[in-house]
Amino acid sequence: MTTLYSVGFGVGTENKSGDLIEVFYPQPLLNPSANIVQALGKVLDYQSGNTVIALTSDNTQALGDELKNDEPEFASLIASLSVSKKPLVATILEKDEAPQTVAEAYLKLHLLSHRLVKPHETNLSGVFGVLPNLAWTNDGAIDIAELPERQLQARLEGRTLSVSCVDKFPKMTDYVVPKGVRIAHTARVRLGAYLGEGTTIMHEGFVNFNAGTMGTSMVEGRISAGVIVGDGSDLGGGCSTMGTLSGGGDIIISVGKNCLLGANAGVGIPLGDGCTVEAGLYITAGTKVILLNDQNLVVETVKARDLAGKSDLLFRRNSISGAVECKTNKSTIALNQELHANN
């Protein structure tokens, strides 16, 4: 039996046509053990390839029995799924390829939010075309075409169906809450976000899928799709990072360790470690930047893209001319330990 990239046993939601519209994986696996791979072949007759297998109570229970000696904890989880009244699926990914189904896409998003892979470490090509746009309600995910009927039915039952959002991506905390984080407004963190332990997301902070923080960070700004923020960095209120969906194109924007983006600042270039961008200053790749030496004398003028990835830089505006200047950043950012306590 071949080795596998990932396996997930999930509880799904179907629309009236019998199509899966979302899947919850309580314990997704990356590089599952040989015992699990062998059990998949024996019980589910899995041979090879990326596939989604519908589960029944019988084969779910049989799979749990097969693994109870070698993988007792995982076997217990699988056995507990056998009583589900909702559709069950086994999603098996032999290779890390672009997701072709809703079940595959949701498994990959779970891998990110469970911290099993980091942003850009799993293939999410075409994920927007795979995921359906859904109404996310207090009754769970609902196919948009079926929403009016469900709203009427709820009223007839004497209650209100509350629609929290209409989107392709659900909020992360409905599927997984990573250890050691604080999230003030859970609707602002999408499934597929990667939040490092020690991260605090304040009310105005936002984290998109395939993006996130690698460690302790205070986030009061926007981490766009594809953006990675290093350990110890602080994103001030209303600041912005240009993601692959918002103008960054194929360039991966990142913020290094111990950086500070001031309130309402923004970056469209990768930053190295120990960088500061002053409040209100948005740096794009084409921004003209005047380089200053330690005596504040002009060395040369470059475009910001020429400084991409370089560490210990301070970006500021000249208070008289308004020109963007850059000099060595002699201070590093020490995050407030009291604010970052996640206990």
Protein Blocks (a to p, Z undefined) as FASTA:
>chain_A
ZZdfbdcdddddddfkopafbdcdfbacehiafklmmmmmmmnopabdcddddddfklmm
mmmmmmmmmmmmlmmmmmmmmmpcbdcdddddfbacddfbfklmmmmmmmmmnopacehi
accehklmmpccddddfkbpadfklmmmmmmmmmmnopacddfbdcfbdcfklmoccehi
acfblmlpcehiacdehiacdfkbccdehiacfbdcddfbdcdehiacdehiacdehiac
ddfknonamaccdddehiacdehiacfbdcdehiacdehiacdfklccddddfkopafbd
cdfklmgoiahiacdddfklopacddddfbdcdddfklmpcZZ
